[in-house]
Amino acid sequence: MKYMSIFSLFLFTACNSFTKDEVKGFIPGTYIRSSQNEFGKEYDTLVVSLQSRTANEYKIIRKWRYDRVLDGKPAEPEYKVTESSGIYDTEKKQLQETETLDFFTFDVEKKLMFNGANKFNKI
């Protein structure tokens, strides 16, 4: 009976180690998004990299550019770069940014990342 318990525990541990989280493996990479309206064009790039495998922590670098249009004429582009981190929730399959508490969700098959209504394409 003792050996059956040990064998069952070993088998359970082995099976769990082979279960692959497709979303977790998909997260690292570069994601892009652009939008346009009558006031200008916006370009957004997110670079996500693994910080700590054991803590499910990721580094998120956001590079943003806005080409504003004033009175029908292009103005000087605005740039912004921010760096933050996020924690991946393995149960919900979501990455939560630690500073803004924004959630990122993923569509592995379509190579997409969503932040609310914003859709980013993985390149």
N, CA, C and O atoms as CSV, one atom per row, in Angstrom:
chain,resi,resn,atom,element,x,y,z
A,1,MET,N,N,0.824,-1.186,0.000
A,1,MET,CA,C,0.000,0.000,0.000
A,1,MET,C,C,0.874,1.258,0.000
A,1,MET,O,O,0.579,2.236,-0.686
A,2,LYS,N,N,1.955,1.208,0.786
A,2,LYS,CA,C,2.879,2.334,0.860
A,2,LYS,C,C,3.500,2.599,-0.512
A,2,LYS,O,O,3.651,3.751,-0.920
A,3,TYR,N,N,3.855,1.536,-1.214
A,3,TYR,CA,C,4.487,1.680,-2.523
A,3,TYR,C,C,3.500,2.216,-3.551
A,3,TYR,O,O,3.894,2.959,-4.450
A,4,MET,N,N,2.226,1.853,-3.436
A,4,MET,CA,C,1.203,2.355,-4.349
A,4,MET,C,C,1.040,3.870,-4.172
A,4,MET,O,O,0.873,4.594,-5.154
A,5,SER,N,N,1.087,4.341,-2.942
A,5,SER,CA,C,0.962,5.775,-2.678
A,5,SER,C,C,2.146,6.532,-3.266
A,5,SER,O,O,1.975,7.587,-3.876
A,6,ILE,N,N,3.329,5.999,-3.083
A,6,ILE,CA,C,4.533,6.630,-3.623
A,6,ILE,C,C,4.479,6.624,-5.150
A,6,ILE,O,O,4.795,7.629,-5.786
A,7,PHE,N,N,4.082,5.501,-5.737
A,7,PHE,CA,C,3.976,5.392,-7.191
A,7,PHE,C,C,2.928,6.372,-7.736
A,7,PHE,O,O,3.148,7.012,-8.764
A,8,SER,N,N,1.802,6.484,-7.048
A,8,SER,CA,C,0.740,7.408,-7.482
A,8,SER,C,C,1.230,8.856,-7.437
A,8,SER,O,O,0.960,9.635,-8.351
A,9,LEU,N,N,1.947,9.209,-6.378
A,9,LEU,CA,C,2.495,10.554,-6.250
A,9,LEU,C,C,3.504,10.823,-7.362
A,9,LEU,O,O,3.498,11.902,-7.954
A,10,PHE,N,N,4.363,9.861,-7.648
A,10,PHE,CA,C,5.356,9.992,-8.709
A,10,PHE,C,C,4.669,10.178,-10.064
A,10,PHE,O,O,5.060,11.039,-10.853
A,11,LEU,N,N,3.646,9.368,-10.326
A,11,LEU,CA,C,2.921,9.428,-11.590
A,11,LEU,C,C,2.219,10.769,-11.743
A,11,LEU,O,O,2.240,11.351,-12.828
A,12,PHE,N,N,1.599,11.269,-10.685
A,12,PHE,CA,C,0.923,12.563,-10.714
A,12,PHE,C,C,1.914,13.686,-11.010
A,12,PHE,O,O,1.636,14.561,-11.831
A,13,THR,N,N,3.055,13.664,-10.351
A,13,THR,CA,C,4.088,14.680,-10.555
A,13,THR,C,C,4.625,14.626,-11.968
A,13,THR,O,O,4.817,15.665,-12.600
A,14,ALA,N,N,4.869,13.433,-12.469
A,14,ALA,CA,C,5.389,13.282,-13.827
A,14,ALA,C,C,4.391,13.785,-14.859
A,14,ALA,O,O,4.785,14.451,-15.817
A,15,CYS,N,N,3.127,13.488,-14.690
A,15,CYS,CA,C,2.104,13.934,-15.637
A,15,CYS,C,C,1.977,15.453,-15.632
A,15,CYS,O,O,1.828,16.065,-16.689
A,16,ASN,N,N,2.033,16.060,-14.462
A,16,ASN,CA,C,1.936,17.510,-14.376
A,16,ASN,C,C,3.127,18.196,-15.018
A,16,ASN,O,O,2.972,19.285,-15.572
A,17,SER,N,N,4.288,17.610,-14.965
A,17,SER,CA,C,5.459,18.240,-15.550
A,17,SER,C,C,5.419,18.185,-17.069
A,17,SER,O,O,6.099,18.971,-17.729
A,18,PHE,N,N,4.629,17.261,-17.644
A,18,PHE,CA,C,4.517,17.167,-19.094
A,18,PHE,C,C,3.386,18.023,-19.645
A,18,PHE,O,O,3.311,18.230,-20.857
A,19,THR,N,N,2.514,18.521,-18.793
A,19,THR,CA,C,1.436,19.379,-19.242
A,19,THR,C,C,2.026,20.719,-19.635
A,19,THR,O,O,2.618,21.412,-18.807
A,20,LYS,N,N,1.865,21.083,-20.898
A,20,LYS,CA,C,2.472,22.308,-21.403
A,20,LYS,C,C,1.424,23.417,-21.469
A,20,LYS,O,O,0.319,23.216,-21.974
A,21,ASP,N,N,1.782,24.563,-20.962
A,21,ASP,CA,C,0.934,25.741,-21.011
A,21,ASP,C,C,1.296,26.499,-22.289
A,21,ASP,O,O,2.314,27.189,-22.337
A,22,GLU,N,N,0.464,26.371,-23.320
A,22,GLU,CA,C,0.740,27.010,-24.606
A,22,GLU,C,C,0.797,28.525,-24.493
A,22,GLU,O,O,1.614,29.168,-25.151
A,23,VAL,N,N,-0.064,29.098,-23.663
A,23,VAL,CA,C,-0.096,30.550,-23.512
A,23,VAL,C,C,1.210,31.043,-22.890
A,23,VAL,O,O,1.794,32.019,-23.359
A,24,LYS,N,N,1.658,30.376,-21.850
A,24,LYS,CA,C,2.895,30.780,-21.167
A,24,LYS,C,C,4.084,30.750,-22.128
A,24,LYS,O,O,4.936,31.638,-22.097
A,25,GLY,N,N,4.136,29.743,-22.965
A,25,GLY,CA,C,5.219,29.655,-23.946
A,25,GLY,C,C,5.100,30.691,-25.056
A,25,GLY,O,O,6.097,31.054,-25.678
A,26,PHE,N,N,3.881,31.169,-25.305
A,26,PHE,CA,C,3.613,32.134,-26.372
A,26,PHE,C,C,3.939,33.568,-25.952
A,26,PHE,O,O,4.280,34.392,-26.800
A,27,ILE,N,N,3.842,33.873,-24.673
A,27,ILE,CA,C,3.923,35.259,-24.195
A,27,ILE,C,C,5.187,36.007,-24.616
A,27,ILE,O,O,5.055,37.108,-25.152
A,28,PRO,N,N,6.397,35.495,-24.416
A,28,PRO,CA,C,7.569,36.297,-24.773
A,28,PRO,C,C,7.568,36.642,-26.265
A,28,PRO,O,O,7.323,35.788,-27.117
A,29,GLY,N,N,7.845,37.906,-26.556
A,29,GLY,CA,C,7.898,38.339,-27.948
A,29,GLY,C,C,7.588,39.815,-28.092
A,29,GLY,O,O,7.496,40.551,-27.110
A,30,THR,N,N,7.427,40.234,-29.352
A,30,THR,CA,C,7.139,41.620,-29.685
A,30,THR,C,C,5.748,41.705,-30.296
A,30,THR,O,O,5.398,40.928,-31.184
A,31,TYR,N,N,4.967,42.652,-29.814
A,31,TYR,CA,C,3.587,42.839,-30.240
A,31,TYR,C,C,3.405,44.267,-30.744
A,31,TYR,O,O,3.915,45.209,-30.138
A,32,ILE,N,N,2.679,44.431,-31.850
A,32,ILE,CA,C,2.489,45.766,-32.426
A,32,ILE,C,C,1.009,46.070,-32.628
A,32,ILE,O,O,0.179,45.176,-32.789
A,33,ARG,N,N,0.711,47.377,-32.613
A,33,ARG,CA,C,-0.644,47.866,-32.831
A,33,ARG,C,C,-0.545,49.274,-33.391
A,33,ARG,O,O,0.353,50.030,-33.020
A,34,SER,N,N,-1.455,49.627,-34.273
A,34,SER,CA,C,-1.519,51.001,-34.754
A,34,SER,C,C,-2.982,51.396,-34.901
A,34,SER,O,O,-3.858,50.551,-35.085
A,35,SER,N,N,-3.223,52.699,-34.815
A,35,SER,CA,C,-4.574,53.228,-35.001
A,35,SER,C,C,-4.463,54.628,-35.584
A,35,SER,O,O,-3.421,55.279,-35.505
A,36,GLN,N,N,-5.569,55.070,-36.173
A,36,GLN,CA,C,-5.574,56.380,-36.808
A,36,GLN,C,C,-6.946,57.020,-36.637
A,36,GLN,O,O,-7.975,56.345,-36.682
A,37,ASN,N,N,-6.938,58.337,-36.441
A,37,ASN,CA,C,-8.172,59.117,-36.425
A,37,ASN,C,C,-7.866,60.491,-37.003
A,37,ASN,O,O,-6.763,60.713,-37.501
A,38,GLU,N,N,-8.819,61.419,-36.948
A,38,GLU,CA,C,-8.618,62.730,-37.557
A,38,GLU,C,C,-7.546,63.561,-36.846
A,38,GLU,O,O,-7.075,64.556,-37.397
A,39,PHE,N,N,-7.160,63.168,-35.638
A,39,PHE,CA,C,-6.157,63.912,-34.872
A,39,PHE,C,C,-4.744,63.370,-35.030
A,39,PHE,O,O,-3.786,64.025,-34.619
A,40,GLY,N,N,-4.596,62.183,-35.618
A,40,GLY,CA,C,-3.261,61.650,-35.823
A,40,GLY,C,C,-3.215,60.135,-35.893
A,40,GLY,O,O,-4.240,59.455,-35.953
A,41,LYS,N,N,-1.985,59.630,-35.882
A,41,LYS,CA,C,-1.733,58.191,-35.932
A,41,LYS,C,C,-0.954,57.776,-34.687
A,41,LYS,O,O,-0.075,58.496,-34.212
A,42,GLU,N,N,-1.299,56.600,-34.176
A,42,GLU,CA,C,-0.649,56.079,-32.981
A,42,GLU,C,C,-0.024,54.725,-33.304
A,42,GLU,O,O,-0.641,53.873,-33.944
A,43,TYR,N,N,1.207,54.549,-32.848
A,43,TYR,CA,C,1.920,53.281,-33.033
A,43,TYR,C,C,2.352,52.793,-31.656
A,43,TYR,O,O,2.939,53.543,-30.877
A,44,ASP,N,N,2.061,51.555,-31.371
A,44,ASP,CA,C,2.332,50.972,-30.055
A,44,ASP,C,C,3.094,49.666,-30.243
A,44,ASP,O,O,2.680,48.814,-31.028
A,45,THR,N,N,4.188,49.508,-29.539
A,45,THR,CA,C,4.964,48.268,-29.569
A,45,THR,C,C,5.202,47.809,-28.139
A,45,THR,O,O,5.656,48.587,-27.301
A,46,LEU,N,N,4.898,46.558,-27.864
A,46,LEU,CA,C,5.171,45.961,-26.559
A,46,LEU,C,C,6.175,44.839,-26.739
A,46,LEU,O,O,5.985,43.948,-27.566
A,47,VAL,N,N,7.239,44.890,-25.964
A,47,VAL,CA,C,8.246,43.824,-25.965
A,47,VAL,C,C,8.156,43.134,-24.609
A,47,VAL,O,O,8.412,43.748,-23.573
A,48,VAL,N,N,7.791,41.856,-24.624
A,48,VAL,CA,C,7.578,41.099,-23.389
A,48,VAL,C,C,8.644,40.011,-23.301
A,48,VAL,O,O,8.826,39.232,-24.236
A,49,SER,N,N,9.347,39.965,-22.170
A,49,SER,CA,C,10.384,38.954,-21.974
A,49,SER,C,C,10.267,38.347,-20.570
A,49,SER,O,O,9.800,38.996,-19.633
A,50,LEU,N,N,10.689,37.120,-20.451
A,50,LEU,CA,C,10.617,36.405,-19.179
A,50,LEU,C,C,11.650,36.963,-18.204
A,50,LEU,O,O,12.834,37.048,-18.529
A,51,GLN,N,N,11.198,37.342,-17.008
A,51,GLN,CA,C,12.080,37.816,-15.939
A,51,GLN,C,C,12.439,36.690,-14.981
A,51,GLN,O,O,13.610,36.456,-14.683
A,52,SER,N,N,11.403,35.995,-14.502
A,52,SER,CA,C,11.596,34.932,-13.516
A,52,SER,C,C,10.622,33.795,-13.816
A,52,SER,O,O,9.407,33.959,-13.702
A,53,ARG,N,N,11.161,32.659,-14.196
A,53,ARG,CA,C,10.328,31.499,-14.518
A,53,ARG,C,C,9.567,31.009,-13.286
A,53,ARG,O,O,8.386,30.677,-13.389
A,54,THR,N,N,10.213,30.959,-12.138
A,54,THR,CA,C,9.561,30.434,-10.932
A,54,THR,C,C,8.456,31.358,-10.427
A,54,THR,O,O,7.478,30.885,-9.848
A,55,ALA,N,N,8.596,32.666,-10.635
A,55,ALA,CA,C,7.588,33.622,-10.176
A,55,ALA,C,C,6.589,33.985,-11.270
A,55,ALA,O,O,5.673,34.772,-11.031
A,56,ASN,N,N,6.754,33.417,-12.477
A,56,ASN,CA,C,5.895,33.751,-13.629
A,56,ASN,C,C,5.884,35.257,-13.891
A,56,ASN,O,O,4.847,35.837,-14.214
A,57,GLU,N,N,7.053,35.877,-13.746
A,57,GLU,CA,C,7.168,37.324,-13.901
A,57,GLU,C,C,7.778,37.673,-15.256
A,57,GLU,O,O,8.746,37.056,-15.699
A,58,TYR,N,N,7.189,38.675,-15.898
A,58,TYR,CA,C,7.630,39.114,-17.220
A,58,TYR,C,C,7.961,40.600,-17.200
A,58,TYR,O,O,7.336,41.375,-16.475
A,59,LYS,N,N,8.939,40.986,-17.994
A,59,LYS,CA,C,9.308,42.385,-18.178
A,59,LYS,C,C,8.549,42.883,-19.409
A,59,LYS,O,O,8.520,42.211,-20.440
A,60,ILE,N,N,7.935,44.067,-19.296
A,60,ILE,CA,C,7.149,44.643,-20.383
A,60,ILE,C,C,7.715,46.018,-20.727
A,60,ILE,O,O,7.702,46.925,-19.895
A,61,ILE,N,N,8.209,46.168,-21.947
A,61,ILE,CA,C,8.696,47.460,-22.420
A,61,ILE,C,C,7.710,47.947,-23.472
A,61,ILE,O,O,7.441,47.261,-24.458
A,62,ARG,N,N,7.177,49.144,-23.245
A,62,ARG,CA,C,6.229,49.731,-24.185
A,62,ARG,C,C,6.891,50.905,-24.885
A,62,ARG,O,O,7.407,51.820,-24.244
A,63,LYS,N,N,6.869,50.862,-26.216
A,63,LYS,CA,C,7.394,51.953,-27.040
A,63,LYS,C,C,6.206,52.530,-27.810
A,63,LYS,O,O,5.522,51.817,-28.545
A,64,TRP,N,N,5.975,53.819,-27.630
A,64,TRP,CA,C,4.794,54.454,-28.175
A,64,TRP,C,C,5.185,55.670,-28.989
A,64,TRP,O,O,6.071,56.430,-28.598
A,65,ARG,N,N,4.515,55.855,-30.139
A,65,ARG,CA,C,4.744,57.027,-30.993
A,65,ARG,C,C,3.385,57.563,-31.420
A,65,ARG,O,O,2.484,56.807,-31.785
A,66,TYR,N,N,3.261,58.889,-31.366
A,66,TYR,CA,C,2.019,59.519,-31.797
A,66,TYR,C,C,2.352,60.627,-32.778
A,66,TYR,O,O,3.081,61.561,-32.447
A,67,ASP,N,N,1.815,60.520,-33.989
A,67,ASP,CA,C,1.984,61.546,-35.017
A,67,ASP,C,C,0.720,62.405,-35.025
A,67,ASP,O,O,-0.277,62.056,-35.657
A,68,ARG,N,N,0.777,63.519,-34.323
A,68,ARG,CA,C,-0.383,64.404,-34.166
A,68,ARG,C,C,-0.556,65.266,-35.417
A,68,ARG,O,O,0.418,65.660,-36.058
A,69,VAL,N,N,-1.813,65.549,-35.750
A,69,VAL,CA,C,-2.149,66.446,-36.848
A,69,VAL,C,C,-2.888,67.645,-36.250
A,69,VAL,O,O,-3.937,67.492,-35.625
A,70,LEU,N,N,-2.324,68.842,-36.450
A,70,LEU,CA,C,-2.930,70.082,-35.942
A,70,LEU,C,C,-3.297,70.968,-37.125
A,70,LEU,O,O,-2.447,71.299,-37.952
A,71,ASP,N,N,-4.548,71.341,-37.197
A,71,ASP,CA,C,-5.046,72.184,-38.303
A,71,ASP,C,C,-4.684,71.597,-39.667
A,71,ASP,O,O,-4.345,72.327,-40.598
A,72,GLY,N,N,-4.758,70.293,-39.770
A,72,GLY,CA,C,-4.486,69.621,-41.038
A,72,GLY,C,C,-3.014,69.445,-41.359
A,72,GLY,O,O,-2.676,68.917,-42.419
A,73,LYS,N,N,-2.133,69.873,-40.474
A,73,LYS,CA,C,-0.690,69.772,-40.731
A,73,LYS,C,C,-0.051,68.860,-39.691
A,73,LYS,O,O,-0.400,68.928,-38.513
A,74,PRO,N,N,0.885,68.003,-40.113
A,74,PRO,CA,C,1.558,67.119,-39.151
A,74,PRO,C,C,2.429,67.908,-38.177
A,74,PRO,O,O,3.157,68.818,-38.572
A,75,ALA,N,N,2.343,67.550,-36.911
A,75,ALA,CA,C,3.171,68.157,-35.865
A,75,ALA,C,C,4.346,67.223,-35.576
A,75,ALA,O,O,4.420,66.108,-36.093
A,76,GLU,N,N,5.243,67.701,-34.752
A,76,GLU,CA,C,6.398,66.881,-34.346
A,76,GLU,C,C,5.898,65.615,-33.633
A,76,GLU,O,O,5.061,65.712,-32.735
A,77,PRO,N,N,6.395,64.433,-34.016
A,77,PRO,CA,C,5.949,63.192,-33.361
A,77,PRO,C,C,6.293,63.188,-31.872
A,77,PRO,O,O,7.308,63.740,-31.444
A,78,GLU,N,N,5.421,62.551,-31.103
A,78,GLU,CA,C,5.648,62.382,-29.672
A,78,GLU,C,C,6.076,60.937,-29.431
A,78,GLU,O,O,5.542,60.014,-30.047
A,79,TYR,N,N,7.042,60.745,-28.532
A,79,TYR,CA,C,7.543,59.413,-28.220
A,79,TYR,C,C,7.473,59.180,-26.718
A,79,TYR,O,O,7.595,60.108,-25.919
A,80,LYS,N,N,7.274,57.920,-26.355
A,80,LYS,CA,C,7.265,57.559,-24.945
A,80,LYS,C,C,7.731,56.108,-24.823
A,80,LYS,O,O,7.315,55.248,-25.600
A,81,VAL,N,N,8.588,55.846,-23.849
A,81,VAL,CA,C,9.039,54.488,-23.557
A,81,VAL,C,C,8.831,54.247,-22.067
A,81,VAL,O,O,9.278,55.037,-21.236
A,82,THR,N,N,8.153,53.155,-21.735
A,82,THR,CA,C,7.950,52.797,-20.336
A,82,THR,C,C,8.382,51.357,-20.125
A,82,THR,O,O,8.369,50.545,-21.050
A,83,GLU,N,N,8.759,51.058,-18.912
A,83,GLU,CA,C,9.161,49.706,-18.547
A,83,GLU,C,C,8.411,49.301,-17.289
A,83,GLU,O,O,8.368,50.049,-16.312
A,84,SER,N,N,7.826,48.122,-17.320
A,84,SER,CA,C,7.099,47.620,-16.155
A,84,SER,C,C,7.250,46.106,-16.108
A,84,SER,O,O,8.032,45.524,-16.859
A,85,SER,N,N,6.499,45.484,-15.227
A,85,SER,CA,C,6.531,44.029,-15.136
A,85,SER,C,C,5.108,43.505,-15.029
A,85,SER,O,O,4.171,44.250,-14.744
A,86,GLY,N,N,4.972,42.220,-15.261
A,86,GLY,CA,C,3.669,41.583,-15.168
A,86,GLY,C,C,3.800,40.196,-14.583
A,86,GLY,O,O,4.846,39.558,-14.699
A,87,ILE,N,N,2.739,39.733,-13.955
A,87,ILE,CA,C,2.696,38.396,-13.365
A,87,ILE,C,C,1.674,37.571,-14.136
A,87,ILE,O,O,0.543,38.009,-14.343
A,88,TYR,N,N,2.075,36.378,-14.559
A,88,TYR,CA,C,1.193,35.495,-15.313
A,88,TYR,C,C,0.404,34.604,-14.361
A,88,TYR,O,O,0.978,33.931,-13.505
A,89,ASP,N,N,-0.911,34.607,-14.518
A,89,ASP,CA,C,-1.809,33.756,-13.741
A,89,ASP,C,C,-2.056,32.495,-14.552
A,89,ASP,O,O,-2.739,32.535,-15.576
A,90,THR,N,N,-1.499,31.370,-14.098
A,90,THR,CA,C,-1.585,30.121,-14.856
A,90,THR,C,C,-3.009,29.573,-14.924
A,90,THR,O,O,-3.337,28.855,-15.868
A,91,GLU,N,N,-3.857,29.890,-13.955
A,91,GLU,CA,C,-5.238,29.405,-13.977
A,91,GLU,C,C,-6.100,30.210,-14.943
A,91,GLU,O,O,-6.883,29.636,-15.699
A,92,LYS,N,N,-5.963,31.533,-14.926
A,92,LYS,CA,C,-6.773,32.398,-15.788
A,92,LYS,C,C,-6.154,32.607,-17.163
A,92,LYS,O,O,-6.806,33.118,-18.073
A,93,LYS,N,N,-4.884,32.206,-17.313
A,93,LYS,CA,C,-4.142,32.379,-18.578
A,93,LYS,C,C,-4.063,33.858,-18.966
A,93,LYS,O,O,-4.238,34.217,-20.130
A,94,GLN,N,N,-3.793,34.717,-17.962
A,94,GLN,CA,C,-3.698,36.152,-18.166
A,94,GLN,C,C,-2.404,36.691,-17.578
A,94,GLN,O,O,-1.883,36.168,-16.593
A,95,LEU,N,N,-1.897,37.745,-18.201
A,95,LEU,CA,C,-0.739,38.464,-17.684
A,95,LEU,C,C,-1.264,39.784,-17.114
A,95,LEU,O,O,-1.926,40.547,-17.817
A,96,GLN,N,N,-0.964,40.049,-15.836
A,96,GLN,CA,C,-1.413,41.286,-15.212
A,96,GLN,C,C,-0.226,42.195,-14.961
A,96,GLN,O,O,0.733,41.821,-14.286
A,97,GLU,N,N,-0.307,43.399,-15.516
A,97,GLU,CA,C,0.746,44.380,-15.306
A,97,GLU,C,C,0.692,44.845,-13.855
A,97,GLU,O,O,-0.385,45.151,-13.341
A,98,THR,N,N,1.840,44.900,-13.194
A,98,THR,CA,C,1.877,45.172,-11.760
A,98,THR,C,C,1.620,46.640,-11.413
A,98,THR,O,O,1.142,46.926,-10.316
A,99,GLU,N,N,1.921,47.567,-12.309
A,99,GLU,CA,C,1.743,48.988,-11.995
A,99,GLU,C,C,0.323,49.474,-12.290
A,99,GLU,O,O,-0.298,50.125,-11.449
A,100,THR,N,N,-0.188,49.163,-13.473
A,100,THR,CA,C,-1.516,49.650,-13.877
A,100,THR,C,C,-2.620,48.656,-13.557
A,100,THR,O,O,-3.800,49.007,-13.584
A,101,LEU,N,N,-2.247,47.418,-13.252
A,101,LEU,CA,C,-3.170,46.311,-13.006
A,101,LEU,C,C,-3.985,45.937,-14.250
A,101,LEU,O,O,-5.015,45.271,-14.145
A,102,ASP,N,N,-3.517,46.369,-15.430
A,102,ASP,CA,C,-4.143,45.973,-16.698
A,102,ASP,C,C,-3.934,44.482,-16.928
A,102,ASP,O,O,-2.932,43.908,-16.501
A,103,PHE,N,N,-4.900,43.861,-17.611
A,103,PHE,CA,C,-4.801,42.449,-17.962
A,103,PHE,C,C,-4.512,42.297,-19.447
A,103,PHE,O,O,-5.055,43.025,-20.278
A,104,PHE,N,N,-3.663,41.356,-19.763
A,104,PHE,CA,C,-3.388,40.982,-21.142
A,104,PHE,C,C,-3.846,39.545,-21.328
A,104,PHE,O,O,-3.498,38.668,-20.538
A,105,THR,N,N,-4.625,39.308,-22.372
A,105,THR,CA,C,-5.059,37.957,-22.716
A,105,THR,C,C,-4.489,37.618,-24.088
A,105,THR,O,O,-4.069,38.505,-24.831
A,106,PHE,N,N,-4.479,36.331,-24.417
A,106,PHE,CA,C,-3.776,35.878,-25.603
A,106,PHE,C,C,-4.613,34.912,-26.423
A,106,PHE,O,O,-5.372,34.107,-25.884
A,107,ASP,N,N,-4.457,35.010,-27.744
A,107,ASP,CA,C,-5.010,34.049,-28.687
A,107,ASP,C,C,-3.813,33.454,-29.411
A,107,ASP,O,O,-3.283,34.047,-30.352
A,108,VAL,N,N,-3.393,32.279,-28.965
A,108,VAL,CA,C,-2.176,31.650,-29.478
A,108,VAL,C,C,-2.311,31.319,-30.957
A,108,VAL,O,O,-1.379,31.547,-31.729
A,109,GLU,N,N,-3.460,30.783,-31.363
A,109,GLU,CA,C,-3.652,30.371,-32.756
A,109,GLU,C,C,-3.580,31.542,-33.729
A,109,GLU,O,O,-3.009,31.414,-34.812
A,110,LYS,N,N,-4.158,32.687,-33.351
A,110,LYS,CA,C,-4.168,33.856,-34.232
A,110,LYS,C,C,-2.985,34.792,-33.997
A,110,LYS,O,O,-2.859,35.816,-34.668
A,111,LYS,N,N,-2.117,34.442,-33.041
A,111,LYS,CA,C,-0.940,35.238,-32.684
A,111,LYS,C,C,-1.330,36.659,-32.282
A,111,LYS,O,O,-0.804,37.642,-32.806
A,112,LEU,N,N,-2.275,36.740,-31.327
A,112,LEU,CA,C,-2.769,38.029,-30.865
A,112,LEU,C,C,-2.657,38.155,-29.353
A,112,LEU,O,O,-2.693,37.168,-28.618
A,113,MET,N,N,-2.520,39.412,-28.912
A,113,MET,CA,C,-2.578,39.749,-27.502
A,113,MET,C,C,-3.598,40.878,-27.368
A,113,MET,O,O,-3.618,41.804,-28.179
A,114,PHE,N,N,-4.439,40.797,-26.344
A,114,PHE,CA,C,-5.469,41.801,-26.126
A,114,PHE,C,C,-5.236,42.503,-24.798
A,114,PHE,O,O,-4.902,41.879,-23.791
A,115,ASN,N,N,-5.421,43.819,-24.825
A,115,ASN,CA,C,-5.417,44.644,-23.621
A,115,ASN,C,C,-6.701,45.450,-23.684
A,115,ASN,O,O,-6.741,46.532,-24.269
A,116,GLY,N,N,-7.754,44.909,-23.072
A,116,GLY,CA,C,-9.074,45.509,-23.223
A,116,GLY,C,C,-9.505,45.380,-24.678
A,116,GLY,O,O,-9.494,44.287,-25.243
A,117,ALA,N,N,-9.888,46.516,-25.287
A,117,ALA,CA,C,-10.294,46.529,-26.696
A,117,ALA,C,C,-9.115,46.613,-27.649
A,117,ALA,O,O,-9.284,46.435,-28.855
A,118,ASN,N,N,-7.928,46.879,-27.132
A,118,ASN,CA,C,-6.746,46.991,-27.980
A,118,ASN,C,C,-6.242,45.610,-28.376
A,118,ASN,O,O,-6.066,44.729,-27.535
A,119,LYS,N,N,-6.011,45.439,-29.686
A,119,LYS,CA,C,-5.539,44.158,-30.220
A,119,LYS,C,C,-4.128,44.350,-30.775
A,119,LYS,O,O,-3.899,45.199,-31.637
A,120,PHE,N,N,-3.188,43.551,-30.268
A,120,PHE,CA,C,-1.797,43.588,-30.693
A,120,PHE,C,C,-1.476,42.325,-31.496
A,120,PHE,O,O,-1.880,41.227,-31.111
A,121,ASN,N,N,-0.765,42.472,-32.591
A,121,ASN,CA,C,-0.302,41.334,-33.387
A,121,ASN,C,C,1.112,40.969,-32.975
A,121,ASN,O,O,1.962,41.846,-32.822
A,122,LYS,N,N,1.370,39.689,-32.796
A,122,LYS,CA,C,2.726,39.244,-32.468
A,122,LYS,C,C,3.513,39.138,-33.770
A,122,LYS,O,O,3.044,38.563,-34.752
A,123,ILE,N,N,4.722,39.707,-33.758
A,123,ILE,CA,C,5.564,39.625,-34.961
A,123,ILE,C,C,6.727,38.698,-34.731
A,123,ILE,O,O,7.546,38.502,-35.629
